[in-house]
Amino acid sequence: MLGRALKSNRKLRQIDADGNRTWLTLADYAAQLKFDDWQEAVWPSQEGDRPLYVHALKTWIRKLGPTLLLITCHDRDNPGKSIRY
């Protein structure tokens, strides 16, 4: 299946180090990301390549199953304003 945008209220499963499973919304998960959790990438566009920050996670998303989640933003110092799932 090709990638598609997800809404921030979708739930993903997070497994803690001790094996406990919790369900978080994408927005809650993204809010806990730190500066070093983002990696710089180049995103192709019609206007030319532009820098972007990405965070990838293999997880389980409700109603989708096993998923490789890609979260992107334009400013990793303040990702909340430009975050996409």
Secondary structure by P-SEA (a helix, b strand, c coil): ccbbbbcccbbbbbbcccbbbbbbcaaaaaaacccccbbbbbbbccccbbbbbbcccccccccccccbbbbbbcccccccccccc
